[in-house]
């Protein structure tokens, strides 16, 4: 099984469930990052809330960093439940 192959989620029911669960987490992280950036931007309108806005930007940036991390973890877990014999042969 190749990592990030578009057909991977359809390999089995377990792969479909895993893929769906990670998609939910990915979407939640995406919404969280967007909300943090919007609120942080609004807080930059007043000098007294600039520090809070900066903190929200940092947390939003961490959320954006989580997105590729979630994708990689998902793919590695899918590889683990996939055809491991085939993976071992390709590694040689």
C-alpha positions as CSV (number, residue, x, y, z in Angstrom):
1,X,0.0,0.0,0.0
2,X,1.4,3.4,-1.0
3,X,1.2,6.2,1.4
4,X,-1.3,9.0,0.3
5,X,-2.7,6.9,-2.5
6,X,-6.3,8.0,-3.2
7,X,-7.6,4.4,-3.2
8,X,-6.3,3.6,0.3
9,X,-9.5,4.5,2.2
10,X,-11.4,2.0,0.2
11,X,-9.2,-1.0,1.0
12,X,-11.3,-2.3,3.8
13,X,-14.1,-1.3,6.2
14,X,-11.5,-0.6,8.9
15,X,-9.6,1.7,6.6
16,X,-12.8,3.5,5.8
17,X,-13.6,4.0,9.5
18,X,-10.1,5.2,10.2
19,X,-10.1,7.6,7.3
20,X,-13.4,9.0,8.3
21,X,-12.3,9.5,11.9
22,X,-9.2,11.3,10.8
23,X,-11.2,13.5,8.4
24,X,-13.4,14.6,11.3
25,X,-10.4,15.5,13.4
26,X,-8.7,17.3,10.4
27,X,-11.9,19.4,9.8
28,X,-12.2,20.2,13.5
29,X,-8.6,21.4,13.6
30,X,-9.2,23.4,10.4
31,X,-12.2,25.2,11.9
32,X,-10.3,25.8,15.2
33,X,-7.4,27.4,13.4
34,X,-9.6,29.6,11.3
35,X,-11.6,30.7,14.4
36,X,-8.5,31.5,16.3
37,X,-7.1,33.6,13.5
38,X,-10.4,35.5,13.0
39,X,-10.7,36.2,16.7
40,X,-7.0,37.0,17.0
41,X,-7.3,39.5,14.1
42,X,-10.3,41.2,15.7
43,X,-8.3,41.5,19.0
44,X,-5.5,43.3,17.1
45,X,-7.9,46.2,16.6
46,X,-7.4,47.4,20.2
47,X,-4.0,47.9,21.8
48,X,-5.0,46.4,25.1
49,X,-6.0,43.1,23.5
50,X,-3.0,42.7,21.2
51,X,-1.2,40.2,23.5
52,X,-4.3,38.0,23.6
53,X,-4.5,38.3,19.8
54,X,-0.9,37.2,19.4
55,X,-1.5,34.2,21.7
56,X,-4.5,33.2,19.5
57,X,-2.3,33.5,16.4
58,X,0.3,31.2,17.9
59,X,-2.3,28.6,19.0
60,X,-3.9,28.9,15.5
61,X,-0.5,28.3,13.9
62,X,-0.1,25.1,16.0
63,X,-3.4,24.0,14.7
64,X,-2.2,24.5,11.2
65,X,0.9,22.5,12.0
66,X,-1.3,19.7,13.3
67,X,-3.0,19.2,9.9
68,X,-0.1,17.6,8.1
69,X,0.7,15.7,11.2
70,X,-2.8,14.2,11.3
71,X,-2.5,13.2,7.7
72,X,0.8,11.5,8.2
73,X,-0.4,9.7,11.3
74,X,-3.6,8.6,9.4
75,X,-1.5,7.2,6.5
76,X,0.9,5.4,8.8
77,X,-2.0,3.8,10.7
78,X,-3.7,2.8,7.4
79,X,-0.4,1.3,6.2
80,X,-0.3,-0.7,9.5
81,X,-3.8,-2.2,8.8
82,X,-3.1,-2.7,5.1
83,X,-1.1,-5.3,3.3
84,X,2.0,-5.4,5.5
85,X,3.6,-8.3,3.5
86,X,3.6,-6.1,0.4
87,X,5.1,-3.2,2.4
88,X,7.9,-5.4,3.7
89,X,8.8,-6.6,0.2
90,X,8.9,-3.0,-1.1
91,X,11.3,-2.0,1.7
92,X,13.8,-4.6,0.6
